[in-house]
């Protein structure tokens, strides 16, 4: 397991804050209230390791295959439904949404190989990620990847806590299935819009792994 580059600054700031808190605790609290000082120490250690784990990249064998559409994120499947897309396709699409809790791995990966033909950031609200309107009203970043078999829209969506979306894609870039597409800090969700009739291989409330679980088959 390694730490993602997006976490370096956050981890550094957390280490500095926790270090200062415990120095102050040692100087001003430990002599009179040793139990309180110990509580502060262990609480800060637990919080630091939680932040550290948030930016982890575990070692995984990624799923590859032209016939596979792979999950772009870790989390739980919260939506499988037919919707009318008004951002790009302007027709009916099959939406599959994955909710990412703060405990999940937050690297986002390309679900298929192909060419990035659309890339757009949208300012918006910070509704909770499971809110029905979060897909269209929250801050989000959408890309469309196209190959000879399928055209897929992937949407990174901010939530009540996740207020920084990172996306590495550029228009005309060749995306490789399983490579890093981006990162969302502190939990949110990722939507995928697929052609109607696509064979979906996941179920509602199923836990999935980004780059590993086959979301759909072509």
GIPEWO-V509393 format. One line per field, one symbol per residue. phi: phi as a letter, one per 40 degrees, with the letter a starting at -180 (. if undefined). psi: psi as a letter, one per 30 degrees, with the letter a starting at -180 (. if undefined). burial: 1 if it has 9 or more other ideal C-beta (glycine too) atoms within 8 Angstrom, else 0. Layout:
# GIPEWO-V509393
phi = ???
psi = ???
burial = ???
This chain:
# GIPEWO-V509393
phi = .bbccccdccccccccccccdccccccbbdccbcccccccccccccccccccccccbccacccbiccbbcdcacibcbabacbbcbcbcfacbccbbbcbcdcccbcbbccacibcbaaacbcacbcdcccdcccbbcdabbbbbbbcbabbbbbcbcbcbcbabbbccbcgcccbdgccciabcggaabbbbbdcgcccbbbdgccbbcgbcccabc
psi = klkkfffeeeeeeeeeeeeeeeeeeeefeeeeieeeeeeeeeeeeeeefeeefegkjlkljkkkkffkjkkfllakjfkjlkljkgeeehakljkkkkkjlfflkgkklkflkakjfkjkkklaahlkfgkfffffflklkklkkkafelkkkkjkklaeejgjkkkglkkgkjkkkflkeakkkhkblkkkjlkkfkjkgllkgkklkkfekjelk.
burial = 00110110011001100100110111001100000110011001101100110111100001100001111111111111001010011000111111110001111111111111111000010110100001100111111111100111111111100100111010000010110111111111111111000101010000011111111101
